[in-house]
Structures are given as structure tokens and as C-alpha cells.
Amino acid sequence: MKKILQYLFEHKTLSREQAKEILTNISSGMYSEYEVTSFITVFLMRSITVEELQGFREALLDLCVKVDLGGYPLVDIVGTGGDGKNTFNVSTLACFIVAGAGHKVAKHGNYGATSVSGASNVMEQLGYSFKNDAARLRKEVEEANICFLHAPVFHPALKVVAPIRKNLGLRTFFNMLGPVVNPAAPEYQLIGVYSLEMARIYNYLLQQTGKAFTIIHSLDGYDEISLTNDTKVINNQGEAILTPEYLGKRLVSPQDIYGGNTTEEAARIFKAVIKGEGSWAQTAVVLANAAMALNCTGKYASYNDAYAAAVESLESGKAYASLQKLISLQ
């Protein structure tokens, strides 16, 4: 590792093969905690290259626990995290709205490294038990239209670095990897990123997969459609900048979508929104993200049709029923 660090400290970058080998070695415990921390820190001081991200991604996918969820065309909505905004769990809520609209969802997530409550924190608080048992996960997808894939039980490398990430409390390149290493390999992905530079790198990476994707970045820094500002939207067809009024029928203020100070508070907000008891702002933001994910599937004639399907899923109680069914299967 000393040679690798010296190489990187000279402002050099890794090839795809080198990046893959290093992350494979990290997951096998070859390096000390201090060496891994130093390695991670390099990428806090400079941007990651597409080749490095590809190599890290390949290593995680090669090492991950594979899961077959029955051959369904799956949807995932995931943000990189690390935007420092501490919003409530928008992506996870949007996943339940998509499930309530009749689509199969494999939500990939982790504990919050830089926020109070990541997707895994809130799912655990709601009574979900993490597992990598394919048969049980398949049953959840079949009966509740959704399952949750807690990243560390599928990715040994993420388990190794979890304490380091928590201690650093900073956005690392592992935030960038999370959205592109879903072990269920979903057909459709809505990915939120915290910067336009990351949007560009993801666009390059995802174009090569041949799958349908949509990348979103709120121009004031959120890794989701926040409705606090215009949103940059990039998909297989091209890119656009869309207004809050178009995406969510309203503009909201940052304090309206704050996620609270504890996991318990985050879970309370989650339950209120999914029961249709959230504030106007909270509901609008979740619906906009769900609608963009539904639109990504190509099953709707327009974004407005996808938005109407999201509204119907929430207001009919189908999204909440999906959550109740999922928790009952634990």
C-alpha cells in the first residue's frame, strides 16, 4: 500500500485494473485501517476518474453476494448521499410509491455515513430485517412489490470500510459506488448525484450498461429532486434542466424537507408521508422523485402520466399497503 499511496501522492491516477485489484485487496483485509483511511483520503483531495470508478465497481460486483429475484424488470431509486443536506428519506419513500404503482423494486441502501438517517437506518427503525437470502427477498418482491438490499450484507468490502467511513464522517468515493453496485442489477435506475461532475461521470458509466437510467442533480446541491431549485436531468436520450413547478407543481424551501435530528424522527416523518399525512412540501418532493423513476421505465406516455400514477399510488393507500406487507413478512 505504501507504493500505491506514494504513486497517488504524485498526482497520478489508477488504471481500471489497478483500481479493481486494490479494492479487492481492501475487501480481503490485506491493508491496515490506517492504510485504507489514507487511500480513501486521496479521493477527498481530488476527483475520481471514470477508469478508477469502473475498476472499483467491477471489484465490488465480482465480490458481491449474487441475488436472483425471479427475473422481474426491477426499479431502484438511490442517491449518492454526501450532499450534506440531511433531507428526510426521499428515495426510500419514492421506492414504496413505485411499488404501490405496481412495479417491482429492489432498493439498494446503506446506513448514513454523512447524514442522521440513511436508507438502512430508517428501514431498520421501521422493522425491516436485513438479509441476503434470495428466496426470502424474492418472496418480498412477489408479495410486497419491493425488497431492501442492505449493502454491507452483499458487499464484503463495504463491511470492511464501514467503521472507517463512519469515523471520517465525510463523503468518500464509496458514496459514488453505492448506486452502481446493486446486486440485483435492476433494469431501471433513478440515481441522484451531489454534483454536476459526478453526473457527467455516471452518464459515461451508465451509457455503457445499455440499461435505462435517469440521473438527477438539483442545481443547489441536492442529490435528488428537491424542488428547492431547478433540476438537471440526464437519461439515455439526452439532458434537460427542469423547474420545480414542472416536476412537483410547486417550489419548496430547504427547511421544509429537513430530515430531523434522530433516526426515530426520520422514521416518524417517513410514516407520516407514506400514510398521506406528510406536509405539502414533503409529499410533493417524494411524488416528483417517484414520478421520475416511473417515467424511466418507459411504461408511461409522459412525465405527467407518471406523476399521476405516483399520486394514485400514495393517495389510494397502495404505497402504504406495500410497506405494511413488507414489514409483515419479516
N, C-alpha and C positions, 0 to 999 in steps of 0.2 A: 504493500500500500504506500510505503514511503516514496517509491519511484513514481507511482501514479500521481501522488499529491505534488511532488516536485515538478512533474510534467505539466500538471494543470496550473500550478502557481506561475508557470512561464507563459500563461495566457494561451495555451494550446487547447484544442478540443479533442474529444474522443471520437473514434470511428464507431460505427454501428456495432461492429464485432467486439471492440474493446468495452463499450458500454454494457453490452449483453453479458460479457464474461465477468465484469466487476459486480454487477447486480446479482448474478448467480452466486458469486463468492460471498457476497454480503449475506444472502439468504442461508448459506450453509454455515455461517458463523465463523468464517475464516479470519475476519478482521476484528480488532477490539472496538469497544464502544467509542473510544476517543478517535480512532482512525475513521470510523464511519461518520462521526459528527463532523470531522474536518472535511471529509469528502462531500457531505451534504452542504456544508457551508460555502464551498466553492461556487455552487449554483445559486447561492443567495447574492453573490457578488457579480455575477454575470448571467446573461440569458442562456438558456439551454438551446442547443441546436436541434434541428429536425433529426439528424442522424443519431444523436445521443438519446433523444426521446424514443426513437424507433427501437434502438438497442435495448433500452430499459424495458420497454413494453414487451418486446419479444421474450426477454428473460422471465418476466412475470407470467406471461401466458404459457410459456413452456413448463414452468414450475407449478402452475396453479392446479388446484383440485378441479377436474373437469366435471361439468354437471349437464345432464341431458334432461330437459324439461318437457319432453314429449313432442318436439318438432313444431311447436306453435311459433308463428311470427311474433316475436316479443318486442315490447317497448321499454326503454329506460329513459328516465329524466334524471340528470345528475349535474351538479355544479362542481367546479374545481375546488370550491371553498377558498379560504385565504383572502377574501376580499376585504376583510376587516370590518364588515358592516353589521355583523351579528343580527341578521334578519331571522324571523321565525322560519320553520322548516317548510319552505315553499315547494321545493322539488318533491319532497316526500308526499306532501298533501296532493300535489298535482298528479302524482302517480296513482293515488286512490281514485281521483276523479276520472282518469283514463281507464282504470279498471272498472269503475262504475258504468262507463260508457260502452263496456263490452269487449275491451281489448285486453290481451294477456300482457302482464307486466312483470319484468324481473328487475327489481330495483337494487342497484349495487350501492353500498354505502359504508361509512366508517364512523367511528367516534370523531367528534370535533377536535381538531388539533389546534385551531386558532379561534374557535367560537365556543360559546357556552354549550350548545347542544347540536351536535351533528346528527345525521340521519339515524345512526345506530343508537345514539343516546336516547332519542325520542321513541324509537321503536321498542327498545328495551323497557322504557318507562311505561309504554302502553301495554306491555305484557307479552311481547314477542320474544321467543327463544331462538337464539342463533343456531344454525345447523348447516352442515354441508351434505346431508343425507338426500340424495337425488329423489328417492321415492317420496319422501315427506314433502319436499319442495314441489314436486310435480303435482301432488295432491292439492297443495295450496293454490297452485296456478289453476288447476282444473276447477276447484270449488269456489275460490275467492277471486279468481282472475289475477292474483298477484302473489308474489313471494318476495322475501327480502334476503339479499345475499350480503352478509357481513364480511367485508373484505378480508380481515385477518384470518378467518377460518378457511378461506380459499387460497390465500396468498401467504406462504410462509415468510417471504421476505418482508411483508408489511408487518407481520407479527414481531419480527426481529427489531425493526426500526421504530415500532410504536412508542416505546418509552423515550427514545431519543427525540422523536418529533414532539412529544408532549412536553418534554423538558425545554426544548428550544422555543416552543410556542410561536413559531414563525412559519410563514408559508414556504414550503420546500418543493422540490421537483416531484415529490410523491403526490402532492395535490394535483399536479398536472397529469400524473399517470392514472389516478383513480378512475376517471371517466372512460378511459380507453382499454381497460383490462377487465371488463365484466365477464366472468367465467361462463355465462350463459350465451355469450355472443349474440346480443339482440339484433334484430333486423332493422329496428328504427331507434335512433337516439336523438334526444334533445340534450345538448351539452352547453352549460353556462360557463363562461370564462371571465377572469377578472381583468384582462387587458386585451387591447386590440392586437398586440404582438402575439399573445397566446392564441387568439382567434385565427391568425394567419398560419401559425404552426399546425394547429389542429386541422384546419382546412386542407393543408397539404397532406397530412397524415390520413385523414378520413377519406379523401378522394380516392386513395389507393385501395381502400377496402371494398369499394363497389356497393356499399350499403347506403341506405337512405339516412341522412343526418341533417340536423339543423344546429348551428352554433349561434348562441346569443350572448351579447355583451351590452349591458346598459352603459351608456356613454358617461355616466357619472361614477362608474367603477363597480357596479354590482355584477355578480356572476349569474344573473337571472334577469328575467323581465321584471323590473322593479316598479315600473310606471311612475318613477320619480324623474325620468328623463327619457329622451329618445333611446331606442334600442337598435344596435347593429345586428342584423340577421344574415347569416351566411348558410346556404344549403347547396345541394348538388347542382342546382340550376344557376346560382349566382348569389348576389348580395344586395341588401337594401337597408335603409335606415327608416324605421317605423316609429310613429309617435305613440305616446301613452293613450291618447284618445282613440287611435285606431286599434291598438292592441287590447286595451282594457276598458275602453269607453270613458276613462277618467284619468286625471293626473292625481297622484298621491304624494304625501310628504314623507321623508325618511322616518320620522318618529312614529308614523302610522304602521310601519312594518317591522318595528323592533322586536327582537325575539325573546326578550326577558333576561333575567339575571341568573336563573337556575334551570336545570333540566325539568324540574316539576312545573315551573312556569311555562316552559316551552311546550310541555305535554298538555297543559290546560288550554293554551292558545290553539294547539293542534285539534283537540277535541271540539272546541267551540266552532272552529272554522268548518270542520268536516260534518258537523251536525247542522250547518247552515246558520250558526249563531255568531259567526265572526263579524268584525266591523266591515263596513263597505269597502274600505281600502284593502284589508286582508283578503277578503273574498275576491275582489277584482284582480289582485295580483296572482292569486292561485289559479283563477279561471284563465287568465291570459297565458300562463305557462302551460297549463293543461291543454288549452286550445292549440298552442303552437306545436305541442307534441302530437296531438291528434292530427293536425294538419300534415305533419311529417310522414304519416302513414300512407298518404295518398288516397285515403278512403273517402275524403270529403271534397266537394266541388270547389270550396273556397275556405279561407280562414274564418269568415263569418259563420259558415256552416259548422266548422269545427268548434267555434266558440259556443254556438247554440247547443251542440252536443255536450259540451262541458257544463254549461248551465243546467241542462236537463239532468245530467248525472248527479250534480250536487243537490239541486232543488227537489228531485224525486226521492232523495234518500238512498239512491243506489250506491253512491260513493261510501257513505257511512255503513251501509249493509256489507260492503266489501271488507271494510276494516273489521267489523264485528265478526264476520265469518272467519277471517284470517286469524284473529285472536282466539276464537273458539277452537281452532284446530291445533293449538299449541299443547 
